[in-house]
Amino acid sequence: MPHTPAFTVWFTGLPQSGKSTLADLLAYELRESRGLSALEILDGDVIRTELSRGLGFSREDRDENIRRIAFVCKVLTRAGVPNIVAAVSPYREAREQARASVGRFVEVYCAATADQCAERDYKGNYARARAGEIAHFTGVDDPYEPPASPELTLDTVGRSPEDCLAEIMQKLEALGYLTPPGGGDAGKAYSSEEEAEVASRLESLGYM
Amino acid sequence: MPGPRVCVIGLDGTPASYLRRRFAEGALPNLAALAQQGELLSSWAPLPPISSVSWASASTGTNPGRHGVFGFVERKPQTWEITFTNVMTIREPAVWQHAARAGMRSIVINVPGTYPAQPQQNGILVSGFVSPVLEKSVQPPSLLPFLNERGYLIDVDLGLGHKDLEAFSEQLFTHHAARTRVLCDLLDTEACDLFYAAFTGTDRLHHFLWEQMEKGEEPWAGRFAAYYDAIDHSVGQIVQRLDDDCRLILLSDHGFCRLDEEVFVNRWLERDGWVALEDPAQSIASIIPDRTRAYCMDPGRLYVNLAGREPGGIVQPSEYESVRAELKSWAESQPWVTRATVREEAFSGPMAEHGPDLVLSSPNGLDLKGAVRTKELQAKGRLTGMHTQDDAFVLVRGAHPGGEGKVEDVAATVLDGLGLDPSSLDGRVLR
């Protein structure tokens, strides 16, 4: 596996704009196709229950949340562990501070309007926020400041997640964070031949 | 040679009830002696009770909502293609990784779900099922000649179980002897803090010969008993190499029972209008998304065909809860389902949302399958044993923890034995 320096991919955008979906997809691709087994996802919802438990949604608390996430990214990146953040991170200034702190920083803006996000909100949070049941909800009664010059802006409504993923991978290659694949099965857990063998063994035990 | 501080011996799929029955007959003297010194606990596997999921829990001490393994096969994100879980799927560190971080050395042999073998910090790891190539299963690679000299094979030829039970049975024994040779020689020549090995031939024996054992059908019932005698002998050989103060933990990753019929869940879903399949159907890639509201992946994982998650998904996010509730109600009205557990009840942790929307449990004897190649709703195949979530076992030498165990307890007990903090794990320390 060619050695490339670690990096942070930071997905920002409104709730339900596709950040977590793309973060998971990117992680899968990096692990399976590029052999980056040591890789971390820092998901905003999870961070809120662990690292930032107790913080609220005031501007001050939101900025503190981003500062903490950025610190973890910096440490991971320094240790050679690529990492992916999926966090609303609504304030431009806080994201710019994160960029300065981390260094190898790829900001990906998931561009979708609040109405578009609300349409695919199976958790029903937009509806509850619009009904006044949730306060400080970004896109309803809290602001979101789009990035001024992100590395990538993705239309996550008009394009498929796979299309978006392809563009992210191209961007990471263009920035020198990823080496373009040499073809074949390099870096995958299972080669094509091995996959056939695995399928055969699993079928023998009734798992296919 | 200083022995390990902690030794784990896994017997894949061995039911507590089977061991108790053999002990009562005066058989399996080494295992019986350990059970007498400690307490053989009945134990529970996580959902779904299959080895990839359960061994990940046993080695990380976490539930699937944390370690991220929900089956052997997954749908590749944003496609209908399948992909196979492997060591890179596991999101929590195994106990041997905790040990390495504390400067300790581990020897890990044949634990399922550890392929491809990752470089070990001064330790040894030989991957278990599903490892298609021995060369990529061994770390450090310099250990390969040692294994080859001892005739080590990762697994028996499972295809033999379907066509030549005599040859299959013979290979089970030679394969087991080679594994035991390797384990004993490693204990004799390599110092370590943690020794973690699994015997997986038991699971293969059960899959192909359980019913024959239950019916006393010879020669298979005798072979079945003899295989456990060989297991017992191997356990004895390992135990005699351990210091008295070594914490010895034995476990199985799930239980087993007789398989009466395989239930092809996708065909039941098709019958009742939940899923549409191409004809002929090969895999979930044969699902027709625009006519499918829910589908099944092995062994009883149900997924809503959710827009935005499944390609071409037709269930809108706003309908998700009501469709899932309807699906749960449908499932629980089927005679082959005892329970349909929703994701948030079955799993907790950052990976939980990647789990199935519902996990089905079935009565003993009815094995739930995601396969779509057959058009039948249910059928009897060549396999005569199936997994159970209950009736696994765990046994810690000299310990009487009481109650029932769960597979995650093993990792917590390992870390405690190594003097490391297990408090972040889901399991309890069995003392």
Interface residues (C-beta under 8 A of the other chain):
Chain A: T21 D24 L25 Y28 R31 E32 S37 I41 D43 V46 R120 D121 Y122 G124 S160 P161 E162 L165 A189 Y190 E193 E194 E195 E197 V198 A199 S200 R201 L202 S204 L205 G206 Y207 M208
Chain B: I50 F72 V73 K76 P77 Q78 T79 T83 F84 N86 V87 M88 Y115 P116 Q118 F129 V130 P132 V133 K136 D155 L158 G159 G161 H162 R204 H207 E262 S283 D298 P299 L306 A307 G308 R309 P311 Q316 P317 S318 Y320 E321 P350 H354 D367 K369 A371 G381 L383
